[in-house]
Amino acid sequence: MQTQLDIVFSAIADPTRRAILSMLLEDDMAVTDVAEPFQMSLAAISKHLAILTRAGLISQEKRGRVKWCKLEPDALRDASVWMQGFGQYDSLDFDAFERFLNDELGQTPTK
């Protein structure tokens, strides 16, 4: 079973979902407004929104006939705390972090 941290990192791994989260930093948005800047179907955007909702990163509510999305910033707290642990002494070195993960997981580095 995936931990909540795994679910959050999986959700923010996609650039479209990260862009949606950035848009929602400004204000709540209707689903149709969220979909507007993307060149994909409303159904595809809805799938992205469902993943963000399952991760707890956004909430959705129906107001009349319109479905609204709202950023839930507290959902990123655990991920932020986890990431800060790697930067407590120096700025985060992603190459070193990748080597650490490869060593821990017993994987061969990709390149």
C-alpha positions in Angstrom: 0.0 0.0 0.0 1.3 3.4 -0.9 2.0 5.9 1.9 0.5 9.3 1.7 3.9 10.7 0.9 4.3 8.4 -2.1 0.9 9.5 -3.3 1.8 13.2 -3.1 5.1 12.7 -4.8 3.4 10.7 -7.5 0.8 13.4 -8.0 3.3 16.2 -8.3 5.6 14.2 -10.7 3.5 15.3 -13.6 4.2 18.7 -15.1 0.5 19.3 -15.9 -0.5 18.7 -12.3 2.3 21.0 -11.1 1.0 23.7 -13.4 -2.5 23.2 -12.1 -1.3 23.6 -8.5 0.5 26.8 -9.5 -2.7 28.1 -11.0 -4.6 27.4 -7.9 -2.1 29.3 -5.8 -3.9 32.5 -7.0 -7.5 31.5 -6.2 -10.1 28.8 -6.4 -11.0 28.0 -10.0 -13.8 26.4 -11.9 -12.8 23.1 -13.6 -13.4 24.7 -17.0 -11.1 27.6 -16.1 -8.4 25.1 -15.0 -8.7 23.3 -18.3 -8.5 26.5 -20.5 -4.7 26.9 -20.9 -4.1 23.2 -21.6 -4.4 21.6 -25.0 -6.2 18.5 -23.8 -9.8 17.4 -23.3 -11.8 18.3 -20.3 -11.9 14.5 -19.5 -8.1 14.5 -19.4 -8.0 17.5 -17.1 -10.6 15.8 -14.9 -8.3 12.8 -14.5 -5.5 15.0 -13.4 -7.8 16.8 -11.0 -8.9 13.4 -9.6 -5.3 12.4 -8.9 -4.6 15.7 -7.2 -7.8 15.3 -5.1 -6.9 11.7 -4.1 -3.5 13.0 -3.0 -5.2 15.6 -0.9 -3.5 18.5 -2.8 -6.8 20.0 -3.9 -10.4 19.8 -3.0 -13.4 20.0 -5.3 -16.9 21.2 -4.6 -19.9 21.8 -6.6 -21.4 25.3 -6.4 -24.6 25.3 -8.4 -23.8 23.8 -11.8 -20.1 24.5 -11.6 -17.4 22.4 -10.0 -14.7 24.4 -8.3 -11.1 23.4 -7.3 -9.3 24.7 -4.3 -5.7 24.3 -3.3 -5.1 22.4 0.0 -1.5 23.6 0.8 -1.3 21.6 4.1 -1.1 18.4 2.0 2.4 19.4 0.9 3.7 19.8 4.5 4.9 16.2 5.0 6.6 16.2 1.6 8.3 19.6 2.4 9.4 18.3 5.8 10.8 15.2 4.2 12.7 17.2 1.5 14.1 19.6 4.1 15.7 16.8 5.9 18.1 16.4 3.0 19.0 20.1 3.0 19.6 20.6 6.6 23.3 21.0 6.2 23.8 22.1 2.6 21.6 22.9 -0.3 20.0 19.8 -1.8 22.3 18.0 -4.2 19.9 16.0 -6.5 22.7 13.9 -8.0 23.8 12.8 -4.5 20.2 12.2 -3.6 19.8 10.0 -6.6 23.0 8.0 -5.7 21.7 7.6 -2.2 18.3 6.3 -3.4 20.0 3.9 -5.9 22.3 2.6 -3.1 19.3 2.2 -0.7 17.1 0.5 -3.3 19.9 -1.5 -4.8 19.3 -0.2 -8.3 21.8 0.5 -11.1 22.1 4.2 -11.8 20.3 5.4 -15.0 22.3 7.3 -17.7 
